[in-house]
Amino acid sequence: MLRKIEDDVCYIGCSNPTQEEFEGEIPLVDGMSYNSYLTLDEKTCLQDTVDLSVVDEFIANLKEALNGRNLDCIVVHHLEPDHTSAMLKVLELYPSAKVYISAMGYTMFQNFFQTTIKNVVIVKEGDVLSLGKHQLTFFAAQMVHWPEVIMTYDSYNKTLYSADAFGAFYQTDELSIKNLDFNKYLDESRRYYTNIIGKYGPQVLIALAKALKFEIKKICSLHGPILDDEKSINQILDKYKLWASFTQEKKGVLICYCSIYGNTKKAADSLFMTLQNKGVDVSIINLNHIDTSYALSQSFIYKDIVILCPTFNNDIYPKMEMYLSFLKARMIKNKRFTIIENGSWVPAAGKIIGKILSGIPGNEISPLTLTIKSSLKPGDYTVLNQIAEDLAIKER
Ligand code: FEO
């Protein structure tokens, strides 16, 4: 089905509603969209292609949207295969198309596809491609999410083609954010950003500064809905500035825990209730049951994170180890961690967690801590209350 998003711009991307994981590890709730756009000006111009899983539908969309016209230009914003798997097929069908790509993108293209492009145009910062009415300005957006990424601003319709930026784990038949639940998009956009791009905040801020020199009326990302209203654009830009600078979104506390026999869970639940009773915004994640991608996403919201973990084989519980490795891989910053450990003979989790967290620069570890010996005793509740009061003073 041909989906026009403007008189002369069509959405020709596709969704994979049954896809269960992204990049082989991140669970998807509703599948995933792979966005692509076609501008029909004096010249026709394709903005990116799609994932291998939806190539046939995409090629049909492209042919329908072109309606017999030739394809003149292809812009490659990002070489990752979820956006380039249809490139060879497109070039086979439209061999005279000129491909606009960054120098590093073209090197990667040759490495991935082991061929060259006949009509390649290497784009540099600030280069402009005129399609007729539509004037496309290219600029680099290194590490959002790979080093070769470029973004494009179309000055005619004031549209930013943002590559992966502002994308989300999201697919729906509805394209416009105006007709969708912004908060659902925001949650999946945060999970996307923190898991896919999270480490590269400084580079994201550089790309944002470049993009914000333009008047932006519409953002066309490679995943998720089209952002086509001022309020949504401003909201997501504000969130990106917070995430990229590792600034807390709001006051409150995240409790992240693992439990083996339910005793560490009891401590986490008790702390949760006490904080709630003190009027603190508190979120709780049981890593035994909730995927690490959600825990990472929540970790970008709050400054205070309480970690509760049992000792396991004289080490830490594996799912906690994974969560901490996610924090470390993103070089998360500006957090204040409180550590609560459990152990039945030689509690070791607290020391190990402290060592891992000390290896992530730019964070604090609270001197307040608690060691539970197997199950909670009355004195443990007293310490939990002290921890809750300390957090409440900071985060109420
Ligand atoms: Fe959607 Fe980094 O690829």
Residues whose N, C-alpha, C, O or C-beta is under 5 A from the ligand:
A	BS01	FEO	E80 D82 H145 D164
